[in-house]
Amino acid sequence: MVIKPKDVRLKEILFEMKQVGQYMRITAIDPLSGTEVISIGDPSVDPDMLRSMAIRKLKYVIAKNRNERAANPNEY
């Protein structure tokens, strides 16, 4: 069964937002899996929109990792 990003449910997400020059760096972490992603955005954009972008990326990476583990169980 292939897991899609929309099927990933996260109980908690930790965020760090830091302006670096002309960009906003958004780090999103799932504390249960330890998965961390970094997104870059425009600092003039609404912070909720930046967090939403980071959540989508985090769900994508988690789904991708789960699918890879399911396809290759002996490698992990």
Buried (B, 14 or more C-beta within 10 A) or exposed (E): EEBEBEEBEBEEBEBEBEEEEEEBBBBBBBEEBEBBBEBEBEBEEEEEEBBEBBBBBBBBBBBEBBBEEEEEEEEE
